[in-house]
Amino acid sequence: QVQLVESGGGLVQAGGSLRVSCLASGLPFSLYDMAWFRQAPGKERQFVAAIIRSGGNTHYSDSVKGRFTISRDNAKNTVYLQMNSLKPEDTAVYYCAGSLGVALFTNRLSYNYWGQGTQVTVSS
């Protein structure tokens, strides 16, 4: 069965860094486009970053561009999100998502598989 498992979340002070990971199983990982979304309490799930199957093309939301970096290691079936210069408004549950073909990478409905999420809390 397909499973995406996020890890690496935690509590960090503003200005600090954190890396979250997503380990995929039960799917041909190298064929999947992968993405990170996040959801804060009372808000909609928002696009954060995406990376195509080869890792050669990435996309970021304007709010994280220049601070976050998405990457993947197809040999390890893992996608990462390196978060630097964290702000309190980055506080959210971060979700990993995957799709065999993304029509609109910023749309959560483009993705077929989701992880359970990992909590990232940034204190001021």
C-alpha positions in Angstrom: 0.0 0.0 0.0 1.1 3.6 -0.6 2.4 5.4 2.4 3.9 8.8 2.9 5.4 9.4 6.3 6.7 12.8 7.4 9.2 13.4 10.1 11.5 16.1 11.5 9.0 18.6 12.7 9.4 20.4 16.1 9.7 23.6 17.9 12.2 26.2 16.7 12.8 29.9 17.4 12.2 32.6 14.8 15.2 32.9 12.5 16.2 29.3 13.0 16.2 26.3 10.6 14.5 23.0 10.4 14.4 20.1 7.9 11.4 17.9 7.4 11.5 14.7 5.5 8.9 12.5 3.8 9.6 8.8 3.2 7.5 7.2 0.5 6.7 3.5 0.1 4.4 1.4 -2.0 4.9 3.5 -5.1 7.4 4.0 -7.9 8.8 7.1 -6.2 10.9 8.2 -9.2 7.8 8.6 -11.3 6.0 10.8 -8.9 6.0 14.6 -8.6 6.2 15.5 -5.0 5.1 18.5 -3.0 4.8 20.1 0.5 1.7 21.8 1.7 1.0 23.3 5.1 -2.1 24.0 7.2 -2.4 26.3 10.2 -5.4 26.0 12.6 -8.5 27.5 11.1 -6.9 28.0 7.7 -7.0 26.2 4.4 -4.2 23.9 3.4 -1.7 25.9 1.3 0.9 25.1 -1.2 4.5 25.4 -0.1 6.8 23.8 -2.6 6.9 21.2 -5.4 9.5 19.2 -7.2 9.1 17.2 -10.4 10.0 13.5 -10.6 13.6 14.1 -11.8 14.3 16.8 -9.3 15.3 19.2 -12.1 12.4 21.7 -11.7 11.1 23.2 -8.4 8.3 25.6 -7.5 7.7 27.6 -4.4 5.0 29.8 -3.0 5.9 33.5 -2.7 5.8 33.3 1.0 8.7 30.8 1.3 10.7 31.6 -1.8 14.3 32.3 -0.9 14.0 30.7 2.5 12.8 27.1 1.8 14.4 24.5 -0.4 12.7 21.3 -1.6 14.9 18.4 -2.7 14.5 14.7 -3.3 16.7 11.6 -3.2 15.1 9.0 -5.5 17.4 6.3 -4.3 16.0 6.8 -0.8 12.4 7.4 -1.8 12.6 10.6 0.2 11.7 14.2 -0.4 13.0 17.0 1.9 12.0 20.5 2.8 14.8 22.6 4.2 13.4 25.6 6.1 15.6 28.5 6.9 14.9 31.9 8.4 11.8 30.6 10.0 9.0 33.0 11.0 6.1 32.5 13.4 3.7 32.6 10.4 5.4 29.4 9.2 3.8 27.5 12.1 1.6 24.8 10.7 1.3 21.1 10.1 3.4 20.3 7.1 2.1 17.6 4.7 3.9 15.6 2.0 1.9 14.9 -1.2 2.6 13.0 -4.4 1.1 12.6 -7.9 1.9 10.7 -11.1 1.0 13.9 -13.1 0.4 17.4 -11.8 -1.7 19.7 -13.9 -1.5 22.6 -11.5 1.2 22.1 -8.9 -0.2 24.6 -6.4 -3.6 22.9 -6.2 -4.0 20.3 -3.5 -6.5 18.4 -5.7 -3.7 17.6 -8.1 -2.2 15.2 -5.6 -3.4 11.6 -5.0 -1.4 10.6 -2.0 -0.9 12.4 1.3 1.0 11.9 4.5 -0.3 12.4 8.0 1.7 15.6 8.5 4.3 16.8 10.9 3.9 19.8 13.2 6.3 22.8 12.9 6.1 25.5 15.5 8.1 28.7 15.3 8.2 30.8 18.4 9.0 34.6 18.4 
